[in-house]
Amino acid sequence: MTRILIADDEPRIAAFLAKGLTAAGYTTTQVSDGVKALDYATSGEFDLLILDIGMPRMDGLTVLKNLRDMHSTIPVIILTAADSLESTVAALDGGADDYMTKPFRFEELLSRIKLRLRGAQAVTSAPTFVCGDLSLDVNLRTAEIGGRVIDLSAREFVMARTFMENAGKVLSREQLLSRVWGYHFEGSSNVVDVYVRYLRHKLGQDRIQTIRGVGYRLVCLTGPSAAAPDEAAGTDDAEGHSI
């Protein structure tokens, strides 16, 4: 089932979109501020984001910038009352896939959604990362150790990808926080340590090293010593979208 995230602080517009998209066969979730929009959009649970620009806590263009800075490839359609050329250019240059102004025709929006979803499904360039006997398939969103599938939550997968992209490099807590949760995350910074602990439990204690006073580093291991223990509970799904 294709899931669409609707980020708009106008309840009437959000409800109208949700009703129409549900009737068209999509599953929808609504958020009314930019911080939640960024949090939900980076969860890995959505196939497309409909994003308003003028939202509380974080405007839509900042949400978009954070998404693209975090290398998120989720298709984004800007749907806003801001109809100036400057707004359009800023959104498209910032990584938006499409731009529509209010008022709008739902049939046209639906057509653009279908187009962007087809484009996203056609992309096959997402890599598979390999570090020792650990592999991460970005297209399939799967992790394997020595051929054994490891169950990772959406947030754990994003953190694992961040480590894999920087294998052997030391990443500070601040770098992990910004890349996995976004620059404007409002929770406690110890969430990084919590999720490192989750990954160690699932991938193996020795795979992620602590560099005292600096941060963490992923090392590439192979052989029996690299085997991961059984997967355990402790995911962002169990704790909601707050982290």
Salt bridges, closest charged atoms under 4 A:
ASP8 OD2 - LYS102 NZ 2.73
GLU10 OE2 - LYS102 NZ 3.15
ASP33 OD2 - ARG57 NH1 3.41
ASP39 OD1 - ARG155 NH2 2.47
GLU45 OE1 - ARG3 NH1 3.86
GLU45 OE1 - HIS241 NE2 3.82
ASP52 OD2 - LYS102 NZ 3.75
ASP69 OD2 - LYS65 NZ 2.67
ASP97 OD2 - ARG68 NH2 3.12
ASP98 OD1 - ARG112 NH1 2.78
ASP98 OD2 - ARG116 NH2 3.43
GLU108 OE2 - ARG112 NH2 2.49
ASP133 OD1 - ARG207 NH1 3.10
GLU156 OE1 - LYS202 NZ 2.80
GLU165 OE2 - ARG161 NE 2.99
GLU186 OE1 - ARG57 NH2 2.41
ASP193 OD1 - ARG173 NE 2.78
GLU231 OE2 - ARG148 NH1 3.69
ASP236 OD2 - ARG155 NE 3.68
